[in-house]
């Protein structure tokens, strides 16, 4: 289920992808998720967030590629 924080994350990663590039967006995704992994998920990656935000970044990168 997608909650309010997921929509905020989608907006942030879409914004980062469009204005800063997909490489930077993936970098901040992995930095943030690694921090969350250590603090909130007992050392395990949150697969739902990784998939959701990765798909968002890929869609943003495709939009930038085809619209420019």
C-alpha positions in Angstrom: 0.0 0.0 0.0 1.3 3.4 -0.9 1.1 6.0 1.9 1.7 9.7 2.2 5.5 9.3 2.7 5.7 7.3 -0.5 4.1 10.1 -2.5 6.5 12.6 -1.0 9.4 10.3 -2.0 8.1 9.9 -5.5 7.9 13.6 -5.9 11.5 14.1 -4.5 13.0 11.4 -6.7 11.1 12.6 -9.8 12.3 16.1 -9.1 15.9 14.9 -8.6 15.8 12.9 -11.8 14.4 15.7 -14.0 16.6 18.5 -12.7 19.8 16.7 -11.6 19.9 13.5 -13.6 19.2 9.8 -13.0 22.7 9.0 -11.7 22.3 11.6 -8.9 18.8 10.4 -8.1 20.0 6.8 -7.8 22.9 8.0 -5.6 20.6 9.8 -3.2 18.2 6.9 -3.2 20.9 4.4 -2.1 22.3 6.8 0.5 18.9 7.4 2.0 17.9 3.7 1.9 21.2 2.7 3.4 20.6 5.1 6.2 17.1 3.8 6.7 18.3 0.2 6.6 20.7 0.9 9.5 18.3 2.9 11.6 14.8 1.5 11.0 14.9 -1.9 9.3 17.4 -3.8 11.5 20.0 -4.1 8.8 17.7 -5.2 6.0 16.9 -3.3 2.8 13.3 -2.2 2.3 12.6 -3.8 -1.0 9.3 -2.0 -1.5 10.9 1.4 -1.3 13.8 0.4 -3.5 11.5 -0.9 -6.3 9.0 2.0 -6.0 11.6 4.7 -6.2 13.8 3.0 -8.8 10.7 2.7 -11.1 10.0 6.4 -10.4 13.6 7.3 -11.4 13.5 5.2 -14.5 10.2 6.7 -15.7 11.6 10.2 -15.0 14.8 9.4 -17.0 12.7 8.1 -19.9 10.5 11.2 -19.9 13.6 13.5 -19.8 15.2 11.4 -22.7 12.1 11.5 -24.9 11.1 15.1 -24.2 14.4 16.7 -24.8 
